[in-house]
Amino acid sequence: MADQLSVKQRMAQGGLVRPRSGRILAGVLVGLANRFGMRPAFARLLFVLSMLLPGPQILLYIALWILMPSE
């Protein structure tokens, strides 16, 4: 449990948080967009397009939902 808290603290220190405003589902994509200087709509578009490719996109989204702290 302590490892999970430290991961959340490190994410928050790095500016990777799920904002309270602008969320559609959990705010993961908005948080990523804010952290990397993108528009949220562009991050959402990239995620939807990535769903056309095989891979663990949904699992990554769920993991970030759990690990990213909320504002």
N, C-alpha and C positions, 0 to 999 in steps of 0.2 A: 504494500500500500504506500510505503514511503517513496518507492521509486516512481510510482504514478504521480504523486504530488510533485516530486521534483521535476518531472517531465513537464507538467502543467506550468510550474513556476518558470522553467527555462523558456517555454513557448511565450509566456506572457512578457518576460523580459526582452525577448526578441521581437516583440510587437505582433506576435501571431495569436490573435484572440478573435472570438466570434462576437461581433458587435450586436448590440441589442436592437438596433434599427437596420432596416433594409434586408432582413432575413426573409427567405422564402420557405426553406425547410428548417435547417439548423443554423444557418449562417456561416457554414464552413467556406463556401466559395466567396462570400463577401469578405471574410477574414483573410483568405489567401490573396484576393484581389487588392485589398488595402495594404497588406504586407509587401507585396511585390509591385505596387504602383500601377495597377491595371484598373480598368473600369469593371465593376461587378458584372455587367451584362456580357462583357468579353470573356470573363472567367467562366460564366455559365455556358456561353456558347462553346467554349473549348471543351468543357466537361461533357456536354451533350454530344459533340462530335467525337470525343474519345470513346463514347459508349458504342460507336460503330465498330471499334476495334476490339479484338479479344484481349482480355486482361482483367485484373482485379480492381477496377475503378470503384465499384460499389463498396467493396471491402475496405479500400483506402478511405473512402468518404466516411464510412461508419467509424473507422479507427480514429480519424481526425475529429469526428463529432464527439467521441468519447474523450480524446486527449486534449483538444483545444479548450482552454478555459473561456468562459463567457465573460464579457466586460462587466 
